[in-house]
């Protein structure tokens, strides 16, 4: 398929710049594969759409304050997005500057884009492809991020990060530090909603995928099969694997919360054809033609045109079906992207009807 097959026109005023006051107050488009008409619900109604035989799989990664601002010794301004920590004092980062820093360059960090530098410094120690290796001088990198780091909001959110983003660009169940972008389908869940899910006997488990900045990387190849996917750390343990197997045995559905949970489950199912524990980097790229082995339903937000995430959703539900649903969402004025509304995709017709 071609990259242009996944293009659509989105009015800019439908890109959510802020989250709603209530996480679960978002709208939920319910798509049953094989049905041309979506149902329009509220996200807080999700428990009504699930069965006690179902299994919800969440991504428990936690967003770190990975955006840093600094000044080179020459006086040039620098913006750093830490992609991942590789040690207590080392990491890999994207660096934006008028001129790329050379190996050995010192960057003096500040609390903001136009603030004077403080005591913390990073040294550029080399390159790994498009990423720079950096090391902290003195304090551990995690401590520096906690002191002067900013919430790494996506590029389509056209504002600087604010105090409230520390909480709202984070799921309520986030546990493991490491992501530079939130698994946004999970942003709609509240503690109360999770409590209702538990009260209905719906089981839930967690995988981990530390979402990297590459999730926003555009597909540049016209033939999407030629696109090289970025690598991200993922972990699926035996508890998750057995929960998936047991759910399948009793006829329940494995419901992945977000494309990152989908990628975890499918990466853990690739080699053997059935799910097995997995820990390490994955560059799995899911696009139409993929044979899903461990996912029966999916909760996801609305994604950028021509993005790998839209291609994944199209692989799951069908290209024409998804593109038609996106057009209906635009006409119904759904809110798009990270702080926007959600969809639930299932194979069960009539699932969106009130119970």
ZAVEXMAR-744250 format. One record per residue (C-alpha): x negated, y negated, z negated; residue number from 1. Coordinates in nm, 3 decimals, always signed. Each point is the difference from the previous one (the first is absolute). Layout:
N
r x:X&y:Y&z:Z&resi:NUM .
...
REM end
This chain:
355
r x:+0.000&y:+0.000&z:+0.000&resi:1 .
r x:-0.102&y:-0.360&z:+0.051&resi:2 .
r x:-0.052&y:-0.264&z:-0.266&resi:3 .
r x:+0.262&y:-0.219&z:+0.167&resi:4 .
r x:+0.262&y:+0.272&z:-0.063&resi:5 .
r x:-0.004&y:-0.112&z:-0.363&resi:6 .
r x:+0.039&y:-0.372&z:+0.060&resi:7 .
r x:+0.303&y:-0.200&z:-0.112&resi:8 .
r x:+0.083&y:-0.368&z:-0.050&resi:9 .
r x:+0.043&y:-0.109&z:-0.360&resi:10 .
r x:+0.116&y:-0.350&z:-0.100&resi:11 .
r x:-0.261&y:-0.137&z:-0.239&resi:12 .
r x:+0.267&y:-0.098&z:-0.253&resi:13 .
r x:+0.071&y:+0.371&z:-0.061&resi:14 .
r x:-0.351&y:+0.058&z:-0.137&resi:15 .
r x:+0.043&y:+0.002&z:-0.378&resi:16 .
r x:-0.246&y:-0.242&z:-0.160&resi:17 .
r x:+0.112&y:+0.074&z:-0.356&resi:18 .
r x:+0.158&y:+0.300&z:-0.171&resi:19 .
r x:+0.360&y:-0.015&z:-0.116&resi:20 .
r x:+0.055&y:-0.075&z:-0.370&resi:21 .
r x:+0.120&y:+0.358&z:-0.054&resi:22 .
r x:-0.220&y:+0.275&z:+0.145&resi:23 .
r x:+0.292&y:+0.236&z:+0.062&resi:24 .
r x:+0.216&y:-0.279&z:+0.149&resi:25 .
r x:-0.140&y:+0.058&z:+0.348&resi:26 .
r x:+0.215&y:+0.137&z:+0.278&resi:27 .
r x:-0.037&y:+0.363&z:+0.107&resi:28 .
r x:+0.068&y:+0.111&z:+0.356&resi:29 .
r x:+0.085&y:+0.370&z:-0.003&resi:30 .
r x:-0.084&y:+0.185&z:+0.321&resi:31 .
r x:+0.114&y:+0.355&z:+0.061&resi:32 .
r x:-0.192&y:+0.149&z:+0.289&resi:33 .
r x:+0.249&y:+0.085&z:+0.272&resi:34 .
r x:+0.245&y:-0.273&z:-0.102&resi:35 .
r x:-0.004&y:-0.325&z:+0.199&resi:36 .
r x:+0.161&y:-0.207&z:-0.275&resi:37 .
r x:-0.199&y:-0.091&z:-0.312&resi:38 .
r x:+0.163&y:-0.055&z:-0.337&resi:39 .
r x:-0.074&y:-0.320&z:-0.189&resi:40 .
r x:-0.047&y:+0.043&z:-0.375&resi:41 .
r x:-0.186&y:-0.161&z:-0.292&resi:42 .
r x:-0.325&y:+0.153&z:-0.119&resi:43 .
r x:+0.136&y:+0.037&z:-0.354&resi:44 .
r x:+0.248&y:+0.252&z:+0.147&resi:45 .
r x:-0.281&y:+0.238&z:+0.100&resi:46 .
r x:+0.068&y:+0.258&z:-0.277&resi:47 .
r x:+0.349&y:+0.055&z:+0.146&resi:48 .
r x:-0.163&y:+0.100&z:+0.328&resi:49 .
r x:-0.224&y:+0.265&z:-0.153&resi:50 .
r x:+0.064&y:+0.352&z:-0.127&resi:51 .
r x:-0.125&y:+0.169&z:-0.316&resi:52 .
r x:-0.179&y:+0.245&z:+0.232&resi:53 .
r x:-0.205&y:-0.280&z:+0.155&resi:54 .
r x:-0.360&y:-0.093&z:-0.081&resi:55 .
r x:-0.120&y:-0.362&z:+0.012&resi:56 .
r x:-0.371&y:-0.043&z:+0.076&resi:57 .
r x:-0.149&y:-0.335&z:-0.105&resi:58 .
r x:-0.342&y:-0.155&z:+0.061&resi:59 .
r x:-0.139&y:-0.106&z:-0.338&resi:60 .
r x:-0.283&y:-0.219&z:+0.130&resi:61 .
r x:-0.046&y:-0.339&z:-0.164&resi:62 .
r x:-0.090&y:-0.317&z:+0.188&resi:63 .
r x:-0.320&y:-0.165&z:-0.119&resi:64 .
r x:-0.059&y:-0.378&z:+0.021&resi:65 .
r x:-0.229&y:+0.060&z:+0.296&resi:66 .
r x:-0.012&y:-0.346&z:+0.165&resi:67 .
r x:-0.297&y:-0.214&z:-0.101&resi:68 .
r x:-0.116&y:-0.347&z:+0.101&resi:69 .
r x:-0.358&y:-0.119&z:-0.001&resi:70 .
r x:-0.273&y:-0.218&z:+0.140&resi:71 .
r x:-0.322&y:+0.106&z:+0.173&resi:72 .
r x:-0.333&y:-0.153&z:-0.091&resi:73 .
r x:+0.031&y:-0.210&z:+0.318&resi:74 .
r x:+0.326&y:-0.149&z:-0.131&resi:75 .
r x:+0.230&y:+0.187&z:+0.238&resi:76 .
r x:+0.330&y:+0.127&z:-0.137&resi:77 .
r x:+0.063&y:+0.375&z:-0.013&resi:78 .
r x:+0.312&y:+0.209&z:-0.049&resi:79 .
r x:-0.050&y:+0.361&z:-0.110&resi:80 .
r x:+0.251&y:+0.284&z:-0.001&resi:81 .
r x:-0.140&y:+0.294&z:-0.192&resi:82 .
r x:+0.104&y:+0.316&z:+0.186&resi:83 .
r x:-0.112&y:+0.244&z:-0.269&resi:84 .
r x:-0.224&y:+0.038&z:-0.301&resi:85 .
r x:-0.284&y:+0.247&z:+0.059&resi:86 .
r x:-0.157&y:-0.035&z:-0.343&resi:87 .
r x:+0.014&y:-0.215&z:-0.312&resi:88 .
r x:-0.193&y:-0.276&z:+0.177&resi:89 .
r x:+0.042&y:+0.092&z:+0.368&resi:90 .
r x:+0.274&y:-0.026&z:+0.256&resi:91 .
r x:+0.091&y:-0.028&z:+0.367&resi:92 .
r x:+0.163&y:-0.323&z:+0.112&resi:93 .
r x:+0.133&y:-0.201&z:+0.291&resi:94 .
r x:-0.174&y:-0.337&z:+0.010&resi:95 .
r x:+0.135&y:-0.307&z:+0.179&resi:96 .
r x:-0.238&y:-0.290&z:+0.054&resi:97 .
r x:-0.098&y:-0.239&z:+0.277&resi:98 .
r x:-0.315&y:+0.211&z:+0.035&resi:99 .
r x:-0.033&y:+0.354&z:-0.127&resi:100 .
r x:-0.229&y:+0.028&z:-0.302&resi:101 .
r x:-0.330&y:+0.182&z:+0.050&resi:102 .
r x:-0.132&y:+0.283&z:-0.212&resi:103 .
r x:-0.126&y:-0.140&z:-0.329&resi:104 .
r x:+0.227&y:-0.306&z:+0.010&resi:105 .
r x:+0.140&y:-0.116&z:-0.335&resi:106 .
r x:+0.363&y:-0.110&z:-0.026&resi:107 .
r x:+0.095&y:-0.213&z:-0.302&resi:108 .
r x:+0.359&y:+0.079&z:-0.098&resi:109 .
r x:+0.264&y:-0.254&z:-0.100&resi:110 .
r x:+0.346&y:+0.021&z:-0.147&resi:111 .
r x:+0.166&y:-0.133&z:+0.317&resi:112 .
r x:-0.052&y:-0.101&z:+0.359&resi:113 .
r x:-0.096&y:-0.360&z:-0.079&resi:114 .
r x:-0.139&y:+0.045&z:-0.350&resi:115 .
r x:-0.359&y:-0.043&z:-0.113&resi:116 .
r x:-0.199&y:+0.323&z:-0.037&resi:117 .
r x:-0.020&y:+0.168&z:-0.340&resi:118 .
r x:-0.254&y:+0.237&z:-0.155&resi:119 .
r x:+0.083&y:+0.312&z:+0.205&resi:120 .
r x:-0.194&y:+0.093&z:+0.312&resi:121 .
r x:+0.007&y:+0.270&z:+0.267&resi:122 .
r x:-0.295&y:+0.112&z:+0.210&resi:123 .
r x:+0.053&y:+0.131&z:+0.354&resi:124 .
r x:-0.202&y:+0.323&z:+0.021&resi:125 .
r x:+0.086&y:+0.125&z:+0.348&resi:126 .
r x:+0.272&y:+0.099&z:+0.246&resi:127 .
r x:+0.222&y:+0.302&z:+0.067&resi:128 .
r x:+0.169&y:-0.070&z:+0.330&resi:129 .
r x:+0.228&y:-0.301&z:-0.044&resi:130 .
r x:-0.043&y:+0.005&z:-0.378&resi:131 .
r x:-0.272&y:-0.159&z:-0.212&resi:132 .
r x:-0.162&y:+0.176&z:-0.294&resi:133 .
r x:-0.002&y:-0.231&z:-0.300&resi:134 .
r x:-0.132&y:+0.031&z:-0.354&resi:135 .
r x:+0.078&y:-0.205&z:-0.307&resi:136 .
r x:-0.268&y:-0.184&z:-0.187&resi:137 .
r x:+0.051&y:+0.060&z:-0.373&resi:138 .
r x:+0.365&y:+0.086&z:-0.078&resi:139 .
r x:+0.173&y:+0.306&z:+0.145&resi:140 .
r x:+0.201&y:-0.064&z:+0.315&resi:141 .
r x:+0.329&y:+0.101&z:-0.163&resi:142 .
r x:-0.059&y:-0.254&z:-0.277&resi:143 .
r x:-0.079&y:-0.273&z:+0.253&resi:144 .
r x:+0.320&y:+0.078&z:+0.192&resi:145 .
r x:+0.198&y:-0.022&z:-0.321&resi:146 .
r x:-0.146&y:-0.342&z:-0.072&resi:147 .
r x:-0.007&y:-0.177&z:+0.338&resi:148 .
r x:+0.175&y:+0.237&z:+0.244&resi:149 .
r x:+0.325&y:-0.085&z:+0.176&resi:150 .
r x:+0.296&y:+0.216&z:+0.102&resi:151 .
r x:-0.074&y:+0.106&z:+0.362&resi:152 .
r x:+0.331&y:-0.097&z:+0.158&resi:153 .
r x:+0.047&y:+0.117&z:+0.361&resi:154 .
r x:-0.089&y:-0.238&z:+0.285&resi:155 .
r x:+0.366&y:-0.056&z:+0.098&resi:156 .
r x:+0.079&y:-0.149&z:-0.341&resi:157 .
r x:-0.087&y:-0.359&z:+0.076&resi:158 .
r x:-0.071&y:-0.130&z:-0.347&resi:159 .
r x:-0.264&y:+0.035&z:-0.268&resi:160 .
r x:+0.048&y:+0.255&z:-0.273&resi:161 .
r x:+0.184&y:-0.112&z:-0.313&resi:162 .
r x:+0.014&y:+0.121&z:-0.360&resi:163 .
r x:+0.317&y:+0.204&z:+0.064&resi:164 .
r x:-0.165&y:+0.198&z:+0.277&resi:165 .
r x:-0.217&y:+0.183&z:-0.254&resi:166 .
r x:+0.314&y:+0.182&z:-0.111&resi:167 .
r x:+0.220&y:+0.000&z:+0.309&resi:168 .
r x:-0.263&y:+0.113&z:+0.253&resi:169 .
r x:-0.033&y:+0.312&z:-0.215&resi:170 .
r x:+0.227&y:+0.298&z:-0.058&resi:171 .
r x:+0.130&y:+0.055&z:-0.354&resi:172 .
r x:-0.156&y:+0.349&z:+0.004&resi:173 .
r x:-0.348&y:-0.103&z:+0.126&resi:174 .
r x:-0.268&y:+0.188&z:-0.195&resi:175 .
r x:-0.326&y:+0.034&z:+0.193&resi:176 .
r x:-0.200&y:-0.308&z:+0.101&resi:177 .
r x:-0.129&y:-0.011&z:+0.356&resi:178 .
r x:+0.245&y:-0.141&z:+0.256&resi:179 .
r x:-0.037&y:-0.333&z:+0.180&resi:180 .
r x:+0.357&y:+0.017&z:+0.132&resi:181 .
r x:+0.310&y:+0.119&z:-0.181&resi:182 .
r x:+0.195&y:+0.313&z:+0.099&resi:183 .
r x:+0.293&y:-0.230&z:+0.065&resi:184 .
r x:+0.288&y:+0.250&z:+0.014&resi:185 .
r x:-0.062&y:+0.048&z:-0.371&resi:186 .
r x:+0.039&y:-0.369&z:-0.083&resi:187 .
r x:+0.380&y:+0.045&z:-0.010&resi:188 .
r x:-0.002&y:+0.238&z:-0.298&resi:189 .
r x:+0.062&y:-0.121&z:-0.355&resi:190 .
r x:-0.043&y:+0.188&z:-0.327&resi:191 .
r x:+0.379&y:+0.011&z:-0.030&resi:192 .
r x:+0.037&y:+0.149&z:+0.350&resi:193 .
r x:-0.264&y:+0.263&z:-0.077&resi:194 .
r x:+0.187&y:+0.079&z:-0.321&resi:195 .
r x:+0.322&y:+0.055&z:+0.196&resi:196 .
r x:-0.184&y:+0.226&z:+0.244&resi:197 .
r x:-0.136&y:+0.204&z:-0.292&resi:198 .
r x:+0.346&y:+0.018&z:-0.162&resi:199 .
r x:+0.138&y:+0.154&z:+0.319&resi:200 .
r x:-0.259&y:+0.278&z:-0.019&resi:201 .
r x:-0.190&y:-0.115&z:+0.308&resi:202 .
r x:-0.363&y:+0.100&z:-0.035&resi:203 .
r x:-0.281&y:-0.243&z:+0.082&resi:204 .
r x:-0.374&y:+0.045&z:+0.042&resi:205 .
r x:-0.290&y:-0.225&z:+0.100&resi:206 .
r x:-0.275&y:+0.013&z:+0.258&resi:207 .
r x:-0.271&y:-0.262&z:+0.041&resi:208 .
r x:-0.104&y:-0.188&z:+0.312&resi:209 .
r x:-0.205&y:-0.315&z:-0.053&resi:210 .
r x:+0.141&y:-0.218&z:+0.277&resi:211 .
r x:-0.274&y:-0.185&z:+0.188&resi:212 .
r x:+0.004&y:-0.322&z:+0.197&resi:213 .
r x:-0.007&y:+0.215&z:+0.312&resi:214 .
r x:+0.374&y:+0.053&z:-0.044&resi:215 .
r x:+0.036&y:-0.345&z:+0.164&resi:216 .
r x:-0.253&y:+0.077&z:+0.275&resi:217 .
r x:+0.164&y:-0.043&z:+0.341&resi:218 .
r x:+0.006&y:+0.279&z:+0.254&resi:219 .
r x:-0.217&y:-0.130&z:+0.282&resi:220 .
r x:+0.015&y:+0.300&z:+0.234&resi:221 .
r x:+0.283&y:+0.007&z:+0.255&resi:222 .
r x:+0.006&y:+0.380&z:-0.029&resi:223 .
r x:+0.079&y:+0.042&z:-0.369&resi:224 .
r x:-0.163&y:+0.346&z:-0.011&resi:225 .
r x:-0.337&y:-0.176&z:+0.044&resi:226 .
r x:+0.042&y:-0.213&z:-0.313&resi:227 .
r x:-0.252&y:+0.069&z:-0.276&resi:228 .
r x:+0.168&y:+0.000&z:-0.338&resi:229 .
r x:-0.164&y:-0.152&z:-0.309&resi:230 .
r x:-0.102&y:+0.229&z:-0.287&resi:231 .
r x:+0.159&y:-0.013&z:-0.345&resi:232 .
r x:-0.047&y:+0.204&z:-0.316&resi:233 .
r x:+0.285&y:+0.242&z:-0.072&resi:234 .
r x:+0.073&y:+0.264&z:-0.261&resi:235 .
r x:+0.271&y:+0.265&z:-0.018&resi:236 .
r x:-0.029&y:+0.239&z:-0.294&resi:237 .
r x:+0.137&y:+0.350&z:-0.052&resi:238 .
r x:+0.291&y:-0.130&z:-0.210&resi:239 .
r x:+0.127&y:-0.192&z:+0.304&resi:240 .
r x:-0.060&y:+0.295&z:+0.233&resi:241 .
r x:+0.195&y:+0.239&z:-0.220&resi:242 .
r x:+0.283&y:-0.254&z:-0.040&resi:243 .
r x:+0.025&y:-0.028&z:+0.380&resi:244 .
r x:+0.003&y:+0.379&z:+0.043&resi:245 .
r x:+0.259&y:+0.046&z:-0.274&resi:246 .
r x:+0.223&y:-0.273&z:+0.146&resi:247 .
r x:-0.011&y:+0.169&z:+0.337&resi:248 .
r x:+0.080&y:+0.339&z:-0.155&resi:249 .
r x:+0.318&y:-0.134&z:-0.163&resi:250 .
r x:+0.112&y:-0.181&z:+0.313&resi:251 .
r x:-0.071&y:-0.351&z:-0.123&resi:252 .
r x:-0.161&y:-0.284&z:+0.188&resi:253 .
r x:-0.346&y:-0.145&z:-0.045&resi:254 .
r x:+0.060&y:-0.378&z:+0.007&resi:255 .
r x:-0.318&y:-0.201&z:+0.054&resi:256 .
r x:+0.007&y:-0.351&z:-0.147&resi:257 .
r x:-0.192&y:-0.195&z:+0.261&resi:258 .
r x:-0.220&y:+0.074&z:+0.299&resi:259 .
r x:-0.301&y:+0.042&z:-0.230&resi:260 .
r x:+0.170&y:+0.288&z:-0.182&resi:261 .
r x:+0.083&y:+0.149&z:+0.341&resi:262 .
r x:-0.364&y:-0.021&z:+0.107&resi:263 .
r x:-0.113&y:+0.165&z:-0.326&resi:264 .
r x:+0.240&y:+0.291&z:+0.033&resi:265 .
r x:-0.071&y:+0.055&z:+0.367&resi:266 .
r x:-0.378&y:-0.028&z:-0.046&resi:267 .
r x:+0.025&y:+0.269&z:-0.268&resi:268 .
r x:+0.197&y:+0.220&z:+0.240&resi:269 .
r x:-0.211&y:-0.030&z:+0.315&resi:270 .
r x:-0.268&y:+0.263&z:-0.036&resi:271 .
r x:+0.201&y:+0.299&z:-0.118&resi:272 .
r x:+0.343&y:-0.091&z:+0.137&resi:273 .
r x:+0.132&y:-0.006&z:-0.356&resi:274 .
r x:-0.068&y:-0.243&z:-0.280&resi:275 .
r x:-0.315&y:+0.054&z:-0.205&resi:276 .
r x:-0.193&y:-0.223&z:-0.242&resi:277 .
r x:-0.198&y:-0.273&z:+0.170&resi:278 .
r x:-0.248&y:-0.256&z:-0.129&resi:279 .
r x:-0.213&y:-0.224&z:+0.220&resi:280 .
r x:+0.021&y:-0.250&z:+0.284&resi:281 .
r x:+0.268&y:+0.039&z:+0.264&resi:282 .
r x:+0.036&y:-0.168&z:+0.338&resi:283 .
r x:+0.317&y:+0.184&z:+0.099&resi:284 .
r x:+0.186&y:-0.189&z:+0.273&resi:285 .
r x:+0.364&y:+0.102&z:+0.036&resi:286 .
r x:+0.174&y:-0.097&z:+0.323&resi:287 .
r x:+0.276&y:+0.156&z:+0.217&resi:288 .
r x:-0.072&y:+0.366&z:+0.062&resi:289 .
r x:-0.116&y:+0.069&z:-0.356&resi:290 .
r x:+0.143&y:+0.316&z:-0.156&resi:291 .
r x:+0.106&y:-0.089&z:-0.354&resi:292 .
r x:-0.074&y:+0.280&z:-0.245&resi:293 .
r x:+0.080&y:-0.137&z:-0.345&resi:294 .
r x:+0.240&y:-0.295&z:+0.031&resi:295 .
r x:+0.379&y:+0.023&z:+0.044&resi:296 .
r x:+0.107&y:-0.359&z:-0.067&resi:297 .
r x:-0.172&y:-0.334&z:-0.035&resi:298 .
r x:+0.050&y:-0.334&z:-0.173&resi:299 .
r x:-0.186&y:-0.281&z:+0.173&resi:300 .
r x:+0.001&y:-0.373&z:+0.062&resi:301 .
r x:+0.019&y:-0.162&z:+0.345&resi:302 .
r x:-0.338&y:-0.017&z:+0.171&resi:303 .
r x:-0.193&y:-0.225&z:+0.237&resi:304 .
r x:+0.046&y:+0.035&z:+0.377&resi:305 .
r x:-0.256&y:+0.230&z:+0.165&resi:306 .
r x:-0.128&y:+0.117&z:-0.340&resi:307 .
r x:-0.112&y:+0.349&z:-0.097&resi:308 .
r x:+0.269&y:-0.004&z:-0.271&resi:309 .
r x:+0.277&y:-0.057&z:+0.253&resi:310 .
r x:-0.149&y:+0.281&z:+0.208&resi:311 .
r x:+0.011&y:+0.231&z:-0.302&resi:312 .
r x:+0.367&y:-0.078&z:-0.065&resi:313 .
r x:+0.075&y:+0.053&z:+0.369&resi:314 .
r x:-0.174&y:+0.339&z:-0.014&resi:315 .
r x:+0.225&y:+0.100&z:-0.289&resi:316 .
r x:+0.337&y:-0.124&z:+0.124&resi:317 .
r x:-0.042&y:-0.038&z:+0.377&resi:318 .
r x:-0.133&y:-0.296&z:+0.194&resi:319 .
r x:+0.321&y:-0.120&z:+0.167&resi:320 .
r x:+0.198&y:+0.056&z:-0.320&resi:321 .
r x:-0.237&y:-0.209&z:-0.212&resi:322 .
r x:-0.035&y:-0.283&z:+0.250&resi:323 .
r x:+0.380&y:-0.024&z:+0.027&resi:324 .
r x:+0.026&y:-0.007&z:-0.381&resi:325 .
r x:-0.254&y:-0.282&z:-0.017&resi:326 .
r x:+0.207&y:-0.202&z:+0.245&resi:327 .
r x:+0.309&y:+0.057&z:-0.213&resi:328 .
r x:-0.196&y:-0.108&z:-0.308&resi:329 .
r x:-0.098&y:-0.325&z:+0.175&resi:330 .
r x:+0.360&y:-0.066&z:+0.102&resi:331 .
r x:+0.114&y:+0.071&z:-0.359&resi:332 .
r x:-0.273&y:-0.234&z:-0.128&resi:333 .
r x:-0.189&y:+0.248&z:-0.213&resi:334 .
r x:-0.316&y:-0.132&z:-0.168&resi:335 .
r x:-0.320&y:+0.145&z:+0.149&resi:336 .
r x:-0.342&y:+0.123&z:-0.114&resi:337 .
r x:-0.157&y:+0.027&z:-0.347&resi:338 .
r x:+0.250&y:-0.202&z:-0.205&resi:339 .
r x:+0.291&y:+0.091&z:+0.228&resi:340 .
r x:+0.278&y:+0.259&z:+0.008&resi:341 .
r x:-0.025&y:+0.376&z:+0.039&resi:342 .
r x:+0.135&y:+0.292&z:+0.195&resi:343 .
r x:+0.067&y:+0.361&z:-0.094&resi:344 .
r x:-0.038&y:+0.248&z:+0.285&resi:345 .
r x:+0.150&y:+0.346&z:-0.041&resi:346 .
r x:+0.125&y:+0.284&z:+0.215&resi:347 .
r x:+0.332&y:+0.012&z:-0.183&resi:348 .
r x:+0.290&y:-0.162&z:+0.187&resi:349 .
r x:+0.242&y:-0.187&z:-0.222&resi:350 .
r x:-0.260&y:-0.051&z:-0.268&resi:351 .
r x:+0.054&y:-0.374&z:-0.001&resi:352 .
r x:+0.369&y:+0.027&z:-0.085&resi:353 .
r x:+0.100&y:-0.099&z:-0.354&resi:354 .
r x:+0.029&y:+0.298&z:-0.232&resi:355 .
REM end
